[in-house]
């Protein structure tokens, strides 16, 4: 009987474990087994995605989690290299919700939420969304105010569905964006690289809602959030290159100091 319970417990643990956490653990096992040693280059994102049968964003979250904890480092034009033994892998508690995982959930909930809102939204809600668009267009996109306007915009659409559960889910997803360590790290890097809310994409969502076109509203919301995924992928690539360039500059300065004391 205890064996069966242990089996169920393992299955529950596997179901609860996130995809990128499994990849981090698998790579850690590979390091421990000697497949990847310190100083060795990891396979590229595409190769890892094929090996694990997951998406590129999932691989990116795993690599960022490893890099945050100093287990791998990015080298310009070369890839990711192992810098620490697997014994230093972060615990599951440290491997929290990632930005790509979060946006995947938002695509699901907010896409369908926008479709539902299109069929029931009233003129008052549309007027509020128009006002938020004006605020978004008129403020500095790099400020916290712009992020709050963006958040309010999406929550207002969820509220317009008239379904309090949808509103609560969307509010929770937005709260996790800044509370979950890995997600917060990725979004912070994106903001530093100039990724900000796009007014035109938000306007397309409002126009679909105004037309009471559920399919168009769903499509506009999903395309907007997919663009966010692309922006985050690009931003984290830029950040990796920037960190590498910083290390190169430090090495160059050290050489100059040795040659010109």
LUMFI-449145 format. One line per field, with one value per residue (C-alpha): residue in three letters; x, y, z. Coordinates in nm, 3 decimals. Layout:
# residues N
r = [Ala	...] $
u = [X	...] $
v = [Y	...] $
w = [Z	...] $
END
This chain:
# residues 261
r = [Unk	Unk	Unk	Unk	Unk	Unk	Unk	Unk	Unk	Unk	Unk	Unk	Unk	Unk	Unk	Unk	Unk	Unk	Unk	Unk	Unk	Unk	Unk	Unk	Unk	Unk	Unk	Unk	Unk	Unk	Unk	Unk	Unk	Unk	Unk	Unk	Unk	Unk	Unk	Unk	Unk	Unk	Unk	Unk	Unk	Unk	Unk	Unk	Unk	Unk	Unk	Unk	Unk	Unk	Unk	Unk	Unk	Unk	Unk	Unk	Unk	Unk	Unk	Unk	Unk	Unk	Unk	Unk	Unk	Unk	Unk	Unk	Unk	Unk	Unk	Unk	Unk	Unk	Unk	Unk	Unk	Unk	Unk	Unk	Unk	Unk	Unk	Unk	Unk	Unk	Unk	Unk	Unk	Unk	Unk	Unk	Unk	Unk	Unk	Unk	Unk	Unk	Unk	Unk	Unk	Unk	Unk	Unk	Unk	Unk	Unk	Unk	Unk	Unk	Unk	Unk	Unk	Unk	Unk	Unk	Unk	Unk	Unk	Unk	Unk	Unk	Unk	Unk	Unk	Unk	Unk	Unk	Unk	Unk	Unk	Unk	Unk	Unk	Unk	Unk	Unk	Unk	Unk	Unk	Unk	Unk	Unk	Unk	Unk	Unk	Unk	Unk	Unk	Unk	Unk	Unk	Unk	Unk	Unk	Unk	Unk	Unk	Unk	Unk	Unk	Unk	Unk	Unk	Unk	Unk	Unk	Unk	Unk	Unk	Unk	Unk	Unk	Unk	Unk	Unk	Unk	Unk	Unk	Unk	Unk	Unk	Unk	Unk	Unk	Unk	Unk	Unk	Unk	Unk	Unk	Unk	Unk	Unk	Unk	Unk	Unk	Unk	Unk	Unk	Unk	Unk	Unk	Unk	Unk	Unk	Unk	Unk	Unk	Unk	Unk	Unk	Unk	Unk	Unk	Unk	Unk	Unk	Unk	Unk	Unk	Unk	Unk	Unk	Unk	Unk	Unk	Unk	Unk	Unk	Unk	Unk	Unk	Unk	Unk	Unk	Unk	Unk	Unk	Unk	Unk	Unk	Unk	Unk	Unk	Unk	Unk	Unk	Unk	Unk	Unk	Unk	Unk	Unk	Unk	Unk	Unk] $
u = [0.000	0.279	0.439	0.123	0.100	0.462	0.385	0.085	0.296	0.561	0.295	0.145	0.487	0.555	0.222	0.285	0.640	0.661	0.812	1.112	1.178	1.200	1.448	1.660	1.657	1.737	2.031	2.150	2.137	2.331	2.598	2.617	2.647	2.934	2.748	2.809	3.115	3.226	3.340	3.143	2.897	2.531	2.336	2.156	1.797	1.657	1.840	1.727	1.369	1.370	1.537	1.283	0.984	0.903	0.884	1.168	1.022	1.025	1.392	1.465	1.305	1.511	1.832	1.752	1.679	2.017	2.192	2.028	2.179	2.522	2.516	2.565	2.686	2.626	2.927	2.883	2.841	2.911	2.626	2.576	2.853	2.841	3.003	2.904	2.840	2.488	2.501	2.434	2.103	1.823	1.550	1.199	1.080	1.332	1.216	0.897	0.651	0.825	0.715	0.657	0.448	0.249	0.181	0.076	-0.196	-0.289	-0.329	-0.574	-0.777	-0.757	-0.813	-1.138	-1.220	-1.196	-1.424	-1.683	-1.650	-1.718	-2.065	-2.165	-1.951	-2.140	-2.067	-1.942	-1.672	-1.570	-1.543	-1.317	-1.097	-1.076	-0.965	-0.699	-0.573	-0.536	-0.346	-0.124	-0.043	0.024	0.259	0.623	0.615	0.918	0.743	0.560	0.247	0.248	0.259	-0.033	-0.237	-0.159	-0.267	-0.587	-0.667	-0.653	-0.838	-1.115	-1.175	-1.195	-1.445	-1.650	-1.727	-1.953	-1.793	-1.625	-1.421	-1.261	-1.189	-1.027	-0.816	-0.684	-0.608	-0.419	-0.215	-0.113	-0.018	0.200	0.389	0.565	0.548	0.702	1.085	1.168	0.883	0.974	1.337	1.247	1.001	1.250	1.516	1.264	1.181	1.552	1.584	1.301	1.006	0.692	0.315	0.223	-0.070	-0.164	-0.207	-0.430	-0.631	-0.694	-0.843	-1.076	-1.191	-1.279	-1.471	-1.650	-1.755	-1.890	-1.682	-1.588	-1.353	-1.170	-1.140	-0.999	-0.753	-0.642	-0.580	-0.396	-0.178	-0.093	0.017	0.211	0.398	0.483	0.638	0.849	0.956	1.064	1.259	1.440	1.500	1.652	1.880	1.995	2.051	2.265	2.475	2.502	2.627	2.881	2.998	3.035	3.260	3.463	3.506	3.621	3.876	3.997	4.040	4.234	4.470	4.522	4.606	4.865	5.022	5.013	5.060] $
v = [0.000	0.241	0.174	0.281	0.595	0.678	0.630	0.861	1.114	1.107	1.149	1.445	1.602	1.557	1.716	2.012	2.066	2.323	2.238	2.466	2.334	1.984	2.107	2.276	1.952	1.742	1.961	1.944	1.564	1.574	1.791	1.555	1.256	1.418	1.484	1.856	1.962	2.305	2.509	2.298	2.456	2.360	2.271	2.563	2.658	2.492	2.167	2.166	2.244	1.942	1.720	1.803	1.847	2.197	2.549	2.798	3.025	2.729	2.665	3.037	3.041	2.739	2.901	3.230	3.042	2.870	3.197	3.387	3.132	3.147	2.795	2.897	3.206	3.346	3.408	3.636	3.453	3.120	3.017	2.912	2.748	2.557	2.755	2.564	2.204	2.063	2.060	2.433	2.400	2.622	2.457	2.415	2.702	2.931	2.822	3.023	3.116	3.247	3.529	3.307	3.060	3.350	3.502	3.162	3.159	3.518	3.430	3.161	3.357	3.708	3.595	3.424	3.702	3.960	3.747	3.728	4.099	4.185	4.037	4.215	4.528	4.855	5.210	5.312	5.045	5.141	5.506	5.403	5.202	5.501	5.713	5.460	5.460	5.839	5.810	5.538	5.750	6.059	5.925	5.821	5.448	5.384	5.499	5.285	5.486	5.335	4.985	5.065	5.198	4.882	4.668	4.867	4.836	4.457	4.427	4.656	4.425	4.129	4.319	4.402	4.031	4.057	3.735	3.795	3.474	3.590	3.926	3.759	3.527	3.812	4.021	3.726	3.670	4.036	4.023	3.717	3.909	4.119	3.880	3.571	3.614	3.466	3.650	3.978	3.937	3.879	4.170	4.401	4.313	4.375	4.722	4.803	4.703	4.939	4.699	4.899	4.877	4.938	5.177	5.062	4.702	4.806	5.029	4.733	4.542	4.831	4.868	4.498	4.534	4.843	4.646	4.372	4.126	3.837	3.667	3.992	4.075	3.732	3.758	4.111	4.015	3.696	3.868	4.144	3.895	3.687	4.005	4.044	3.696	3.797	4.117	3.925	3.674	3.956	4.149	3.854	3.786	4.148	4.125	3.814	3.993	4.303	4.099	3.929	4.263	4.395	4.100	4.155	4.524	4.430	4.187	4.447	4.703	4.450	4.385	4.759	4.803	4.526	4.669	5.031	5.027] $
w = [0.000	0.086	-0.252	-0.432	-0.223	-0.303	-0.670	-0.651	-0.463	-0.736	-1.004	-0.819	-0.783	-1.155	-1.246	-1.018	-1.140	-1.418	-1.755	-1.724	-1.371	-1.514	-1.773	-1.505	-1.304	-1.612	-1.706	-1.346	-1.363	-1.690	-1.527	-1.231	-1.463	-1.651	-1.974	-1.923	-1.724	-1.602	-1.900	-2.145	-2.388	-2.357	-2.672	-2.842	-2.762	-3.074	-3.002	-2.638	-2.738	-2.968	-2.708	-2.436	-2.668	-2.542	-2.681	-2.714	-2.440	-2.198	-2.274	-2.233	-1.887	-1.784	-1.907	-1.731	-1.408	-1.436	-1.519	-1.232	-0.994	-1.156	-1.297	-1.660	-1.841	-2.187	-2.411	-2.709	-3.034	-2.868	-2.638	-2.277	-2.075	-1.746	-1.466	-1.150	-1.041	-1.026	-0.646	-0.655	-0.842	-0.705	-0.501	-0.649	-0.428	-0.592	-0.939	-0.942	-1.216	-1.527	-1.757	-2.061	-1.862	-1.724	-2.066	-2.198	-1.931	-2.015	-2.384	-2.282	-2.028	-2.170	-2.527	-2.436	-2.193	-2.471	-2.690	-2.414	-2.335	-2.700	-2.674	-2.352	-2.315	-2.259	-2.373	-2.029	-2.032	-2.386	-2.280	-1.991	-2.226	-2.463	-2.169	-2.075	-2.435	-2.417	-2.090	-2.233	-2.538	-2.330	-2.062	-2.066	-2.152	-1.930	-1.611	-1.353	-1.441	-1.792	-1.645	-1.415	-1.706	-1.902	-1.608	-1.556	-1.927	-1.923	-1.595	-1.721	-2.017	-1.780	-1.566	-1.877	-1.919	-1.615	-1.482	-1.147	-1.173	-1.498	-1.339	-1.038	-1.255	-1.470	-1.161	-1.008	-1.325	-1.328	-0.960	-1.020	-1.288	-1.024	-0.727	-0.886	-0.877	-1.218	-1.391	-1.222	-1.330	-1.695	-1.711	-1.538	-1.797	-2.075	-1.940	-1.919	-2.284	-2.386	-2.401	-2.319	-2.388	-2.753	-2.785	-3.136	-3.027	-2.737	-2.970	-3.202	-2.908	-2.824	-3.182	-3.196	-2.871	-3.005	-3.313	-3.081	-3.285	-3.056	-3.304	-3.380	-3.008	-2.931	-3.220	-3.128	-2.765	-2.850	-3.113	-2.865	-2.601	-2.855	-2.944	-2.576	-2.585	-2.886	-2.711	-2.401	-2.608	-2.787	-2.465	-2.283	-2.580	-2.569	-2.194	-2.235	-2.498	-2.277	-1.982	-2.206	-2.343	-1.988	-1.899	-2.216	-2.127	-1.776	-1.917	-2.165	-1.887	-1.678	-1.970	-2.021	-1.653	-1.672	-1.987	-1.866	-1.486] $
END
